[in-house]
Every structure is written in structure tokens, then in C-alpha cells.
Amino acid sequence: MADSEQSGAAQASRLGNMSAVDFREKLRQLSEDVARVRFRPACTFASENALSCIGQLTEIAGAVAILRSSPLERYERDARAAAKHLAMSPAAYIAGGKLVLGQDLSKARF
């Protein structure tokens, strides 16, 4: 029996021993995990694109973009702060890819 088959059999055995309440809770948790894995790559992609756009705008605007009175300066700081958030990690692409390919997400960090 292959490792994935053994893993699937073990999971089925554990699920078979669960009460109905535990089973519903496990399904709820799985759906939350799947939603999170789908959402985070989208956030990461949006953040990367926002930084790219703001970078181009500040390059075009020149020195005026770094003035405190410039709204562009504030937008750039906000976008950079958001990009540093844990949810905006390139690792989100890995977890999203594993979900799409049907691979095991038990060791994915999301």
C-alpha cells in the first residue's frame, strides 16, 4: 500500500471513530482552512501588485513622492506595511498550489 493510501486509510479510520459533533467540527475546520488557503494567495498577489504600482508612481512623481505632505508617500508606507504582514507571504502560493493539485495540506503553513 502506498504512503498516500495508508495516510488516507488512517484518516478514514480516525473519522470513523469520531462522534457526529466531532465530525461536524472537523468539516468546519477543513472548510475554514481551504478558504484561508484560497484567500491568502489572492492577498499576496494584490499586495505585490500594489507595491509594484506604487513603485512606478513614485518613480514617475520623483522627489515630490517622498514629502510628508504627499498622499502618495502615505499610500506607499501603508502598502509596504501590509506587505510585511504574515498573511502576505510568498509561502501562500505554495499552499495554494498544493490545494489546487490536491496535495496534502497538513504540513502547509497558512
C-alpha positions in Angstrom: 0.0 0.0 0.0 1.4 3.4 -0.9 2.1 6.1 1.7 -0.8 8.2 0.5 -3.2 5.2 0.6 -2.0 4.4 4.2 -2.5 8.0 5.1 -6.0 8.1 3.6 -6.9 4.8 5.4 -5.6 6.2 8.7 -7.6 9.4 8.3 -10.8 7.4 7.4 -10.3 5.3 10.4 -9.9 8.3 12.7 -13.0 9.9 11.1 -15.0 6.7 11.6 -14.3 6.8 15.3 -15.5 10.4 15.7 -18.8 11.4 17.1 -21.2 13.4 14.9 -20.3 16.6 16.8 -16.6 16.0 16.3 -17.1 15.1 12.7 -19.0 18.4 12.0 -16.3 20.3 13.8 -13.6 18.7 11.7 -15.5 19.5 8.5 -15.9 23.1 9.7 -12.2 23.4 10.4 -11.3 21.9 7.0 -13.6 24.4 5.1 -12.0 27.3 7.1 -8.5 26.0 6.1 -9.5 25.7 2.5 -11.0 29.2 2.5 -7.8 30.6 4.1 -5.6 28.8 1.6 -7.5 30.3 -1.3 -7.7 33.8 0.2 -4.1 34.3 1.2 -2.5 33.9 -2.3 -5.0 36.4 -3.6 -4.0 38.8 -0.8 -0.3 38.2 -1.6 -0.8 38.8 -5.3 -2.8 42.0 -4.6 -0.1 43.3 -2.2 2.7 42.6 -4.6 0.8 44.4 -7.4 0.0 47.3 -5.2 3.7 47.7 -4.3 4.7 47.5 -8.0 2.2 50.1 -9.0 3.1 52.5 -6.2 6.8 51.9 -7.0 6.1 53.0 -10.6 4.1 56.0 -9.4 6.7 57.2 -7.0 9.4 56.8 -9.7 7.3 59.0 -12.1 6.5 61.5 -9.4 10.1 61.9 -8.4 11.1 63.7 -5.2 7.6 65.1 -4.5 6.6 61.5 -3.7 8.7 61.4 -0.5 7.3 64.6 1.0 5.2 64.0 4.1 2.5 66.3 2.6 2.2 63.9 -0.4 -0.7 61.4 -0.2 1.5 59.1 -2.4 4.0 58.9 0.5 1.3 57.7 2.8 0.0 55.1 0.3 3.4 53.7 -0.1 4.0 53.3 3.6 0.6 51.7 4.0 1.2 49.2 1.2 4.7 48.3 2.4 3.3 47.8 6.0 0.6 45.5 4.6 3.1 43.5 2.5 5.1 42.7 5.7 2.0 41.0 7.2 2.4 37.3 7.7 -0.7 36.6 5.5 1.1 38.3 2.6 3.8 35.7 2.4 5.0 34.0 -0.8 4.5 30.7 1.1 0.8 31.3 0.5 1.5 30.5 -3.2 2.9 27.1 -2.2 -0.1 26.2 0.0 -2.5 27.4 -2.8 -0.7 25.3 -5.3 -0.9 22.3 -3.1 -4.7 22.8 -2.7 -5.2 23.1 -6.5 -3.1 20.0 -7.1 -4.9 18.0 -4.4 -1.8 17.5 -2.3 -1.7 17.2 1.5 -2.1 20.5 3.3 -1.4 19.1 6.8 2.2 20.5 6.8 1.4 23.7 4.9 1.9 26.9 6.9 -1.1 29.2 6.4 
